[in-house]
Amino acid sequence: MLLLILLICFSPSVLGQLEESQFGDETDSDLADFDLDIAPRRVPRQVKTILSKETKPHIQELSIKTTIISRYAFTAVYCAMLNRHSAATEGVFQFQIPADAYVSNFTMIIGGRVYQSEVRLKEKRVKQENGKSKNKKSGDASPEPEVEVFRMAANIPGRNRAVFLLTYEELLQRRLGRYEHVTSLRPLQLVSRLSLDVTIVDHSPIMDLQVLPLRNGRSSSGASSTAAGPNATKIPANPEPPITTVIKNEKNVCKITFSPNIVQQAKITTNGLLGDFVIRYDVQRDMGIGDIQVLNGHFVHYFAPKDLPVVPKNVVFVIDTSASMLGTKIRQTKDALFTILRDLRPADRFNFISFSNKVKVWQPNRLVPVTPLNVRDAKKFIYTLATTGGTNIDDAIQTGSSLLREYLSSPDASPNSVSLIIFLTDGRPTVGEIQSPAILGNTRSAVQEKFCIFTIGIGNDVDYRLLERMALENCGMMRRIHEDADASAMLKGFYDEIGTPLLSDIRINYTEDAVQYVTQHLFTNYFNGSEIVIAGKLTNQSAESLHVQVTASNSDKSIILETDVPLLHRQIETEKHVKAATAALATGLKAPASGVTQALGGTLDSMAEDFVERLWGFLSVKEGLRSRLRSQTSKEREDHIQQATNLSLTYHFLTPLTNLVVEKPEVLADGTMAPLPTITPAAGEAVLNANELPDDTEDGKPQKPSGKPGSQTSSLGNKIGKAERRPAKKSITISKTSADGDPHFVVEFPLSKLTVCFNINGEPGHVLRLVSDHKYSGVTVNGKLIGAPAPPGSHKQQRTYFSAITIVVDHPKRAYIEVTPKKVILDGQDRLVLPCHSTVTVDSGALSVSIVGRFNVTVTVGGNIIFLILLHHYKNPAPYQRDHLGFYIGHSKGLSPNCHGLLGQFLYEEVGLAQLPAEGDMKPSSILKVKDRSVPVVQKSRRIYSGTQSVDCWFARNNAAKLIDGQYEDYLMSHMFDTGDWPHGTNRV
């Protein structure tokens, strides 16, 4: 069986909850009946008739949960289907997602077995089913339609259930002063239990919240009207939300729920096409530099200034009047242009061009001011537009560009004005130059980076790739209008987005050398009601502040905004509203329709904890794909493709460069599941031994390793960036020198044939220096403590565990590995995020990491330093238990004799043991001789490797007083990447 690797997935504990809640003991009668969650209301006869006629599997539950944290939305979809028949039946899971969103996980649970997806590099000229199909008709060359349909079909065994789990992510865009989040509710049948939960959490107060009536627009076979923009449909001033909608709004946190029962669904529609559930809102913003949030070494900067004077614009409208525009298209286009003319401002300049076989200019060789007379004449020109002939796109663009260039070089042009072309067509080039590369080259030469081109396509016979590239290469945007959409409203809505420029030539800079991998930070224009979003990575997480400078041009002056952002304060504030998001989600899950909704909440929680980093990855992929389209050379294009591909694989995004592959269950002719094949370890792969322990525990007790052949499955070879994934190597022999559990420290002295142990009673949040050899081998190891209540009857007030361990290497160049119970971050030649449940080996320069899924992580530095990190998870943790890590030194030959740290200081030491005779009432005691110090010790027994081995040791009390150099406080670091030297020199005193 294929073992699939997920970079973002439902955790094993979550999948366990799903299996337990969905595949328990069921009787035939239970399976035969629909689970109608509508008591005590009677089900109307018409609804019963509809359900009885269903031949396809019935959707028992469709649960959709979204967390929007600072405008970055995580959505988890759970769909449970029931096959009531004795024969196997195909179940089809289909769900519309916004085109700007990226799928980040898909999992199926069928017949009690879990089938997890894997994101792979898309191979050229090879068609693979990836579950995500674009809504396109013939002739549509668009790389990104407005909505995409995720579709997966699988056979469901007779009288059995199937569960489909989908997650996707998106960054909400601000248009016309509001964000819009759309959830498609089109299950194609009536659903027994349907629920939608949306949680919005923001650093700033939430304002102007609206839940619109269900928006049908286009059906499931076509694109949603979401892409139409805010004016796609006419919304009343005070719209009524859909029935059963509940809204709870508390300043920075808002919860919206929608849960119609099956009768209420049938009153809306009986075909399951309920429509789009639309939420609009904005956030309160202050004047100044904008909102900057910091989390886990990454930052995001939201910049949306307000109350600025409008910058005058110079606009040329280039309108297609070819024969194909006849009828509704040209009528709606004229209606929109008449409305736009009324919205032009007195300081603006404008002109109109129509084109078919030939190009016609309303006012040749000039742009005219907005006066009543000019507006009247322009309306006459628009009214007389007639459709005929072909489509000469190249000549139309050349003529419009020439008009703007000549005006900008004249003395009448305002120096701080914004210039743009709005180009509209419904077809492909058929007259004059018809080759896209030539048209794009001619356009670049004509524009000369002096103005922007915004393109609009109407209908299905448009070369949308040409329009998108034309806009991207010339600082504009592309918008599509579907054949059956309201072109007048959409065209006017698009103009409203770009019709009010407030700033031009915006440049946003940060402290030099303090940030890296920053997304786009130079912008040609800023339009009223929009938002600029920038994300990046902090090079030094311990820096106190980050200097931010924004420069731009306004209508009559240059603007400079500067401030110093306190990073620690912003980190704390961001962590607070992440906790608020998870708390709000947990509150909404106290009475779920089924236990699986708790699992969905846990999935969103884990994603929200890294939302800034994932937002950065999301923006970086989008930017790489745009840069790919703008590339002028094949090498430049390949570089952008490689960058975007690496990030797509790292964050498990399904993008135009990747495929999502999932194994499908094999169902036999009698309707039952095919038996699982016997799996043996691949060549060179480890079989469990006493030193490799599973991280899963049940009821708070560690599970013992099986040690049986076949207890692990081979991993799938794959490439991520320049690093290669390979099956895990055979296990190594590791020493007893370790820090594990509460934490309990064990130090082995081979030369002295003694083992010493001690405890460190730290505080939650403390970062402890475990190994310090920064000046010599370049290696530093730090561990961060997490707190938990003490067990009942314990003499301790609390327990602490290691929640994260970082290994920093400075030779030959800086790299690091950060390990948590859930993931491993490797920042070497490339930055990789690897899940701890997969089995994989990655070599990256001086560092290599080998993960044995759900057991341990082995880190090798330069071939002669090896650290082993055990992964400890609890399926059903007691209150005093936390998922944590254990740290073991496997091979220390590469560490220097000057090595220090709580463990490192003992690597090259010899100790002696002395017995003190009894004196008076005192019993004989033992003294450990360490350097020139005498340390009282008592004999104890410690269990290591999660309790599978017992070791006798001499225990030093009182937080290892006198045993370790200095005091406990000397080993506290300011942050996880601190490589500062031991404050009292080396361990040689």
N, C-alpha and C positions, 0 to 999 in steps of 0.2 A: 504494500500500500504506500502511496505517496505521502511523505511527511512534509507538510507545507509550513513555510516560515512566514510569520507575520511581524511587521515592525510596529503596527498598532493593532491590537486585537483585544477580544474579550479574554480576560484572565482565566486560568484554569478553574479558579474558585467560582467565577461567574458562570462558566460553562457547566460546572457541577450543579450550580443552582438550577440552571435551565433544564438539565437532564432530570434532576430530581423532581422538579415541579411539573414537567411536561410528560414524562414517561414513567409514571408510577403505575401501579396495578390498575387496570381498567377492565370493566366487564363489557361484554358485547352490547348490552343494552345502553351502557354509558356512551359507547362509541356510536351507536346507531342514532342517538338523539342529538339534535342541535342544542348547544348550550346558549340559551337565550336569556341574556342578563336584563330582563325587563319586568320581572315580577314587581308588583302584583298585576300590572296591566296585561290584559288579554292581547294575544297576537291576532290581528285582523286576518280574516280568511284569505284576503288577497296576498298578504305577506306569506302566509303558510303555503299557498299555491306556488308562489315564486320559488320558495325554498325547496319545495318537494320536487320541482322540475329541474333542479340543479343536478348536472351530471359530473361537473368538475368538483374537486375538493372544496369544501366549505371553509371560508376564513372564519375561524372562531374568535380570533383576537387580532386586532391591528392597533399597536401602541406606538406612538411617535412622541419622542421626548427631545426637546431642543434646549440647550443652554447657550444663551448669547452673553458672552462676557466681554465687555468693552468692544462690542460690535463684531467680535469673532464668534461665529455660531458653530456649535457642535450638534449634530442631529443623529439620534439613534432610532432606528426603525425595527420593531419586533412584529413579526407576522407568524401566527400559528394556523396551520391548515389541517383539516381532518378529512381523511379518505374513509368514507363510510362503507365503501364497497369491499368485497372480499378479494377482488382482483386489484393488482397494482394499477394506479392511475397517475397520469402526469399532472403535477402541480406546477403552476406558473406563478412566480413571484415577480411582480412588476411595480415599479415605483418611479415617479417622475422626480428628478432633482434639478435644481437650477443649473444652467450651463456654466456659471462661474464657480460652482462648487466642485470639490474633488472627493470622490469616494475614498475612504481610508480603511475600510474593513468590510468583509462579507463572510458570513459563517452560516452553514446549514447544519441542522441537527435532525437526522432522519433515522428512524429505527433505533433510536438510542445512541447513534454514532455521530461524532462531530466531524464535520468537513470544513476545514478552514481554508480561506483563500490565500493566495500569494501574489504579490505584485512583481511582475518580471519585466525585463527590458523587452520592448516590442521589436520583434524581428521583422526586417524589411521583406516585403512581398510574401509574407506568410500570414494567412488568415487564421486567427485563433478566436475562439469564443471567449470574450472577456466580460460578458454580462452587461456591458454598457453600450447601448445603441443610440446613435444620434437620430433625431427626428428630421430626416431629410427626404425630399422628393427628388425625382430626376431633375437634373440640371442645377441642383443646389451644390455649389462648390464651397460652401462656408466651412471653415475649420471649427466654428463654435456656434451652433444654433442656440436659441434662447432657452430651450429646455431639453433635457436628455432623459431618456427612459432607461433605467436599469432593469434588465429583464433576465431572469434565470429560471430555467425549467428543469425539473428533476422528478424521477419516478418515486411515488410514495407507496410503500408496501400496503397490502390490503388491511383494512381496519386499523389504521395507524395514523399517527400525526407527524407533521414536519414543521420545523421552526426555521424561519429565515431571519437573519439579523444583518442589518446594513447600517453603517455609519458613514456620514459625509460631513465635510467642513466647508465653510465659506466665510469670506469677509464681506460684511454688508457695506454697500456703497451709499454714500449720502448724495441724494439728488433733490434739488429744490427744497433744501432745508429739512429733510427727513430721511430716515432709514426705512427700508421696507423689507420685511421678512415674509416669505411665501412658502407655505406647505401645501403640496398637492394631495388632495384627498380623493383619489380615484381608484378604489380597490376593485372596481368592475363587478361588484356584487354587494348585496347587503351583508353586513358584518355583525356577528353576535355581540362583540364587545369592541367598540371603537373609541379610542381616546387620544387626545392631543394635549400635551403639556409643554408650554413654552415658558422658560424662566429667563428674564432679562436682568442682568446685573451690570451696573456701570459705575465707574469712579465718580462720574458727575450725576447730579439728579436727573431722573428721566422725566421728560415733559412731552406734551402734545401727543399722548398715547391714543391711538385709534385702532379698533378692530373692525374691519370692513365686513359687509355682507359677503357671503360666499361668492367668489368671482368665477364664473364658468368660462367665459372667453372661448378658447379653443378646447376641444375635448382631448381625451388621452391620446388620440391618434395624431394630434398636432401640437404645436408649441403653445405654451401657456401665454397668457396675455401679460405676464409679469414683465417681459422684455419690452412691452410697449411703453414703459415708463409710467410716470404718475398719472398721465392723462389718458391711459388706455381705455378706461371706462369712466363714465360720469358718476361720481360719488356724491350723494347728498351731503349737505353741510354737517348734519349730525347723524351719521349712519348708525343703524341698529346692528349690533353684532349678531352672529348666527345664534339660533336657539341653543340653550344649555351652556352658553359661554359664560365663564366666571372670570372676572378680572380683579386682582388684588395688587394695588399699586402703593408702594411704600418708599417714596423718594428715590433711593438708589436700587431698589429691588422691585421687580414686577413679575407677577405670575398670571398666566392666562391658561385656562383649561377649556377644552371643548370635548364633550363626551355624549353624543346623541345615541340613544338606544336604537334598536332595530326598527321600531315603529316610527320614530322621529326621522330616521334616515329615509324610510320609505315615503314619508310625506314630502321630503325634498326631491327625491328621485328614486326609482326602483332599479335603475341600472348600475348603481354604485358610483356614478360620476358626480360626486358632490360638488367638486370645484376646488378653487384655491382658497385657503384660509390665510388672509392677509392681515399683517400687523404693521402699523406705521408708528414711528415715534422719533423724537429727537432728544438730545441731551443739552442741559444748560452749560454754557461755556463762558469763560471769562476772557476779557481782552488780554492780549499778550502773546507769549511764545507758543501757547497751545498746551495740550495735555501729554505728559511723558510718563510712561509706566515702565517699571523695571522688575524683572523676575528671572531668577536663575541664570544670570549672566547675559541676558538679552534685554533689549529695550524696544518700545514702540512709541512713536511720536505722532499724535493727531494734531493737525494744524488746520483750523477753519476760522479765520478772522471774520469779524462782522462789523457792521456800522461804518463801512468805508465808502468814500465817494466812488461812483461808477466811472470806470475808464471808458472813454469814447471808443467806438469800434468802426472799422471800415469793413463792410461785408459785401460780397458779391454772391448772389444766388444764381446757380447754374442748374437749369431745369431741363430734363429730358422731355421732348415733345415728339418722340418717334411714334409710329403708328400703333405700337403695342400699348401706349398710354391712353388709348381711346377709351372713353366711357368713364367708369367710376374713378379710375386712378387720376386722370387729369382733373376731373371735377373736384375731388377731395384735395388735390394739391393746390388748386386755385383757392379753395376755401381757406386753407391754412395760410397761404401767402397773403390773402386779404387781411387775416387776423394779425399776422406778423407785422404787416405794414403799420398797423395802428400802434404796435408796441415799440417801434423804433423811436429813439430819443433824439432830441434836437441836435445834440452834438455828434450824432452818428453820420456816416457817409455810406451810400449804398448804390447798387446797380443790379440789373437783371440780365441774364443771358439765357436764351433758349437754344436748344440744339436738337437736330435729327440728322439728316444728311449734311445739312449746312448749319452754320452757327449764326445766330442773330443777337445783336447787342441792343439793349434798350437805349442807353445813352453812350454812344461810342466815345472812346478815349478819355473817359473821366468817371469819377464817382461824384454823386450829387449830394448836397445836404438834405436833411429831412425838413422840408417845408410843405405846407398844405398843397401848394401847386404841384410839387414833385410827387407827393404821395398820390394825388389825383391822377396824374399822368401815368404813374406806375400801375395803378389799378386798371387803367385802360389797356396797358400793355399785357397785363396778366389776363384780362378778360378776353382778349383777342387771340390768345395762344391757341393754335390748332395743331392737331396730331397728324403726322404724315412721315413717311420715309423710314430710314434706318437710324443707327446709333453711332455717332462719331464722337466717342468719349475723348480721344486724344486732342482733337482740335478745340473742343469745348474747354478742357482744362487749360490748354495753352492760351486761349483767348482770355479767360478769367484771370490767369496768372499775370498776363501782360497788363491788363487793366490795373491790377493792384500794384504791380511793380512801378508802373509809370506814376501812379498817384503818390506812392510813398516817396518817390524821388522828387516830387514837386514841392514848392514852398507852402502849399495849402495843407500839407499833411501834418497832423499833430504828432510831436515826437513821442508822446507817451500813449498813443492809441494802440488798440489791439486790432490786427487785421486777420481776416479769415475768409475762406471760400466755403459755402455750403452747397454741396454737389448732390443732386438727386437723379437716380436712374432706375429703370425697371428691367434693363436688359444687359446683354453683353455687347462689346464693341463689334459692329458689323460693317462700318464704313471707315475709310482712312486706315490708320494704324490699328491693327486688331490683335497684335501680340502683346500679352501682358508685360513681359520684361521691358519691351521697348517703351510702352506707355509709362511704366513706372520710372524708367530712366529719363524720359522727356519731362515728366512731372517734377522730378528732383532738380533738373537743370532749370526749369522755369520758376520754381518756387525760391530757390537759392537761400533756403532757411530764413526767409523774411516774413512768412506768414504761415498759417495753419490751414489744412484742408479737412473738413468734416464731411463724411460721406454717408448717404442714405440709400438703401436698396429697397425696392418695392417688389414683392412677389417672389416667384420660384425660379424664374429664368434669369438670374443675376449672378455674375461672377463675384461672389462675396469675398473670395480670397483677394481678388484684385482691389476691391474697395477697402478691405481691411488693411492691406499693405500700403495702399495709397495714403490712408489716414495715419497709420503708425509711422510711416517714414516722414510725415510732414506734420508732426505734433498734434494730430487731431484724433477723432474717435469715429468709429463706424457704428451705424444703427440699422437694423433691418425692420421692415414692415411687411407682415405676411399678407398674402393675397386677399384674404377675407377680413383683414383688420381694418379699423377706422384710421385710414392714412392721414386724414385731416387732423385728428386729435393727436396722433403720434408725432407727426411732423411738427405741430405746434409745441408739443411737450418737449421734443428734442431741442427746438430753438430756445425754449424757456431755460433749459439747462445751461446753454452757452451764450445766451443773449445779454447777460449782465456780468461782464468781466470786472473784477475788483483789483487784481494785481497782475503784473506781468514780470517776466524774467526773475522768477523766484529761485533763490539759492539758499539751501539750509545746510549749515556746516556745524560740525561737532569738534570737540577738543582733539587736536591732532594726536594720533597714535593711541587715543583712548577707545576708539571704536574700529571695527573692521566688518567686512562683508555687509556694508550698508546698502540697502535698496535705493532705488532712484531718489535723488535728492536735488535735482535740477528740474524745474518745471517752467514751461513757456508761459502758461496762464493759470490764474485761479479764478473760477467763476462762482458767483454768489450761490450759496446753498449747497456747494460741493464740499469736499474735504480732501486734504492731502495726508497720506499715511506713509510713514517711513519706519522701517525696522532695521535693526542691526544687532551686532554682538559686541559686548564690552570686553576689551582686552584685559582690563584689570578690575576684577569685581570688588577689590578692597578700596578703590579710589573713592574719595569723599564726595566729589562732585563732577559734573559733566557740564562743560561750557557749551551753550547752544547759541548760534547766531543765525538769524533770518534776514536776508536782504531781498528787496523787491522794489519794483517801480509802481507808483500809483498814478492817478490822472495828472497830477501836477508836481510830484516830488518823488525822491527816493526814500525808501523806508528801511531802517535798520532796527531790528529787535534783538536784544541780547539778555541772557540770564545764565546763572549757574544753578544747575539742578542738583539738589542733595540726593545722591543715589541711595543711601541707606534708608532715608525717609521714604523715598518713592518705592523702594523694595517692600518696606513694611506696609505701606498703604495698598500696594498691589496685592500683597498676600492677604490683606484684610478682605478685599472684595472678592478674591478667589474663594476664601472661606465662606463669605456670604453667599456666593453662588452655590457651593456644595451644600450649605445649610438649608438654603431655600429649596433646593432639589430634594433633600432628604425629608423636609417638612411635607412636601407635596406627595411623597411616596409612602406616607404612613398607612394609607388605606388603599392599596393598589388593587386593580382588577385581578391581578394574579401575582404570584411571588416573583415572576420574571421581571416585572417592572423595577424591582429593586436592583436587579442585575444591570438593567439599562442605566439606572442612575449611577451605579458604581463605575460603569464605563465612561460616562460623561465626566464624573468626578476626576478620574485619572487623567483624562485629556485636559480638563480645565487647569490642572496643576502646572501644565507646561504650555499654557495658551500663548504666551508671548513668543516662545521659541517656535511653536507650530505656526503662528501667524507670520513670523519671519520666513519660515520655510515656504509657506503658501505664497507670500508676495515674491519671494526669490524665484520660485518656479514660474509664476506668471510673467515676471520680468524677463526670465531667460527665454520663454516662448515668444514674447514680443520681440526681443532682440534677435531671435532666430529669423523672424520675418523681415526685420530691417537689415539683416546682414548683406554686405556687398561682396564678400568673398566667401569661397567655400570653407576656408580655414576658420574664418570668423564664425560662420554658421555652425560648423562642427563643434567649436569651443562652447558656444551657447547651448547647443543640444546636449553636450556632455555634462555641463553644469546642471542644467534642468533635469536631466535624467538621473544624475547622482542624488539630487535632492528628492526627486519623486520616489526613488527606491528607499532612501533613508527614512522618509516620513510616510511611506506606504501609501502614496497618492496615486490614484488612477488618473493619468494625464494622457494627452495625445502621444506621449513617448513610451507609455507602459501598457501592459496588458494585466488584467486580473484573472488569474487561473485558479479554478477550484475543481477538485476531484468530485465526480458524481457517484452516488451510490449505485451498486449493481443489485437489481431486483430480479429474482428468479421468476420463471413462468407461473409458479403457483402463488405469486404475490408476496413471497417472503424475501427477506434480505439474504444476499449471498454470504456465506461464512467468510470470516476474515482469514487471509492467508497467514501462514506461519512465517514470521520474520526473524531472520538471524542478523547479527551485527555485520555491518560492512567491513571490508578488510581494513585493518588498522584502527577500527573503532573500539572504544572502551566498553567493557562489561563492568557492571557495578562491583566495587570492592568495598572494603571497610572504610576506606578513606573518601568515598564518594557517596554523599547522602542526599536523598531527595529533600527538596525544600518544602514539600507538602506535608503537613501533619494533620492528624484527624483527632478532634476533641482535645486539642492541646497536647497530644503525645506524638513524638516523632515516629514516622513510619520507618520500619527497618528496610534496608535495601534487599532486593530479591536475590541478587547475585546469580540469577539464572540467565543462560544464554537467551537472547531475544528480548531481554528486558528493556533494551533501547532500540530505536529504529534508526536507520541511516538517514542522514540529512541530505537535502538536495543541494548539489553544488550550484553556486550562483555568484554573480559578480556585483559588487557595489563599489562604484568609483574605481580606484586602482587596487583595491584590496580584494582578495579572493576568499570566498567562504569554502571551507573544506570540512569533512567529517572530523570530529574531535580525535585527538591523538590518545594513545594509551595513557592511563593514569600514571602519575609519578609518586615516588615515595616522599612524603613530607615529614618535617620534623614536628616536635610537640610545641615548639615556640609559637605562641598564638595568643589572640585576644578574642574571646568568643563569649556568648551568653550575656551575662548581666552588667558589665563584661568581666569575665574571669581571665586573668593573665597567667600564662604558663611559659616558663623559660627553661629550656634544656641546655645544660652545660656538659657537652660530650666528654671534654677532657677531664672534668672533675667527676664525671659519672653521677651527677646530681641533677635533680629537677626542682625548680623553685616556682612557687605560685603566689599570686597576690591579687587583690581586688582594687579597683579604682571606683570610688563613689563620686562620680561626676554629676553635673547638672544637665538637664535637657538643653540642647542647643550648643553645648560645649564642643569645640573641635580639638581633638587630642592628637599630638604628634606621636606617631608610632615608630616611624623610621625617618632619620634625618641624615642624609649623606650628600647634601646638595653640592658642597664644594668639591667633592672627589668623584664619586660615581655619577653624580647628578640626580640621584634618586631621593624623592621625598614621599612619605606615605602619611596621610592624615585621615582620621575617622571622626564622624559627627555622631553625637549621642541623641537619642530620642527617649522620651520618658514614658513611664507606665505606672499605674498604681501598684503598690506592693501586694503580694498574696496575703490572704487572711492568716493571721497569726505570725506574720513575719516581723522581725525586729527592725526592718528597714521601713522608711517612710515612702520610698518609691524605688522603682527599678529603672535601669537605663540600659539601652542596647545601641549597637552601631546601626544607624539607618543609612549611612552612605560612607564610602571609602574612596579616596582619590589617590592615585599614584601619578606623581608628576616627574617627568624626566627632562633634564636640561641638556643632555649630551646625546648625539651631536647637535640636535636642535630641540627646542621645547616641544613637548607633546604631553598628553595626559590621558588617563583613563579614569572615569568616574563610574562607580558601581553602586546601584541601589538594588533592593530586592526585585524590582520590576524590569530594570533595563541597565544596559552598559553603554556609556557614551565614550567613544574612542576618538580623540582629536589628534591625529598624527598627520599623515600625508593628506588624508581627507577626513571629514567629520562624519562619523557613522553613529547611528543609534540602533542598538541591537537588543531584541527582547530576551529576557532571561529564560523564557520557556523554550527557546530554540536551541538546537545543537549546531554549533558553527565555530570555525576558527578563522581569524582574520590576522594577517600580518601587515603591519603598517610601519615601515621604517624600523626604528629602534624598539618599538613596542609590538607585541603580539598578544592577542587575547583568544582564549579557547573556552567556549561555553559548553558545558554539558547540561542540556536543557533541564531545568528544574532541580539541578543538583549543585553545581559549583562553577566558578569562573577562575581559570588559571591565567595569570598575567606573567609573561616572560619579558625581561628587559635585557637586551644585548646577549642573550643566550646563556648567561651565567648568574642571573638573578631570577628567582621564580617565587611568586606569591600565589597562594591559593585562598580564594574567598568562598566560603560556604553560604548558600542561600537558604534561609529559614523562613518558611511560610506556614501559616496556620489556617486550615479550612474553617475551623470553628474556634476561634481564639477565646480564651478566658480574658476577663478585663485586664489582667496583669500581663498579658502577652502581646507582643508586637512583631510584625514581620521584621526580620533583622538580618545582619550579616555576621559571619565569623571570619577572622583574618588569621592566616597561617603563613609562616615563612618556610617555603619549600627548599630553596637553594640560595645561600647567601654569599657564595664565593666572590661574586662581583662587587659586594659592598666593602668599603675600605675599613681598616682598623679604627679610623676616626668616626665611624658611624655612631649616631646617637638616637635618641628617642626612647619612649617607654620600653620598647622591645629591642631596638637597635643597639642600645648601649651595652647589652650583655653578649653580643654575638662573638666577641673575641676575648671575653673575660674567663678567668678561672676563679673558682670559689672553694672555700674550705668549710668543713663542718666540725664544730667542737662541742663537747659535752661539758656542761658545768655541773659540778657535784652538788648534792643536796646540802642546804644550809638551814639549820633550824627547822622551821615548819615548811620551808620551801622544798618542793620536789626537785629532782634533777631536771635540768633544762638544756636546750640546744641553742647554739649560737652559730650563725652563718657569717663567715669572714668574707666580706666583699670589699676589695681594695683595702683601705685602712679602717673600714668600719665594721662594727659588730652588730649584727641584726638578730634579735630574738626570733626564733621560728618554732613552729609546731608541725608535727607530721599530719598530713591530710591526704585524702584521696580525691582526685578530680576526674570527672568524665569529660572527654573531649570528642571531637568529630560527632557532635549531636548525640552523645551518650553511647556510642558504639565501642569506645575504648576507655579504659580506666587507667589513670596514671597516678602513682604515688609521688607526692611532692612535699617540700618543706614550705610552709605557708608563712608569709610575712604580714603581720597585722598593720592596722593604722594607716591605710592608704599607701602601703609600701614605704613608710617612713624609714629612712636610713638605707633602705635597699636601693632606691633610685637616687640618682644625682639630683640635688636640689629638692624643690618642693613640687607638689602636684601642679600648682599654678604655673610653674615654669614650662609646662608642656601644653598649655592652652594657646591655640593659634587664633588669629583674628578672622580667618576664613579658610575654606577648604583648599585653596590653592596657595596658601602661605608657605614659602620655602625659606623663611628666615632662619638664621643660624641659632644653635643652642646658645642661650644667653650667657652661659658660664664656660664657654670654650668647649673642648672635646671632653670625652669621658676619661681622658687621661689626666688625673689630678695628682 
